[in-house]
Amino acid sequence: MASPVDSKASAVEARVADRFAHLGELAAADDDLARRGRFLDADVEIRVGSIPLGIAIRAGRVVSVTRGPFLLKSSTFTIRAEADAWERFLEPFPVPGFHDLMAMTKAGMARVEGNLTPFMGNLQYIKDLIALPRGKNGSGGRA
């Protein structure tokens, strides 16, 4: 039987994973984002606590977002953070340290693993892509 703490953590993970699950729709509405990422073809994994999300990016367009678990699925690179860190990152106006992916990695709240060449070569695109669920004007990714 899951303890109340475990079920709370699971609820936070599910809530955050659901927000990232809409990356394809959010990115499709942003032509400028696709233009900036037009040279990126990558399979990215975003790990929200224990929940993996596979994001297929082709020519800067998010072609699919798949919720794991995955069996023997490779990724170009993986971005990992606990659900509470992602939740703070996705606030409409995050506090310093959670406002940016690189700030989160510097503080030890997130990790980026794998082939860092496409990650660093498209850093602004990746940072803008994963911030899309924040939404504009505090809409939380829902216009």
Residue, then its C-alpha position, 0 to 999 in steps of 0.5 A: m500500500a502506498s503511503p500518503v507521501d508516495s501518493k502525493a509525489s505520484a500526483v505531482e509527477a503525473r500533474v507535471a508529466d501531463r503538462f509536458a505531454h502537451l509540448g507537441e501542441l504548444a510547439a506547433a503554435d510557435d513557428d519562430l521556435a521551429r525556425r530556431g530549431r530547424f537543424l535539430d533532429a533528436d530523441v529527447e527524454i524528459r524525466v519527471g521523477s520516475i516518469p519518462l517522457g520521450i520527445a521526438i524532434r525532427a527539423g525543430r518540430v515536435v513530432s511526438v511526445t510519448r509517456g513511458p516507461f520504455l523498454l530499451k529506448s535510446s535518447t540523444f540526451t536526457i533532462r532529469a529533475e524531480a517533480d517538485a523541481w519541475e513544478r517550480f520551474l513551470e510556475p508562471f514566474p519562477v523564482p531564481g534558481f528555477h527560472d532556467l534549465m541551466a540554473m537548475t543544473k548549476a543548483g543540482m536540481a536537474r541533470v542533463e545526460g547523453n550527447l551534449t553536442p546537439f543539446m548545447g548547439n540548440l540550447q536556446y531552442i531546448k530551453d524555450l521548448i521546455a518552458l512552453p508549458r509555463g504559458k504566456n501571462g501565467s496561462g500555464g500553457r493553456a491559452 
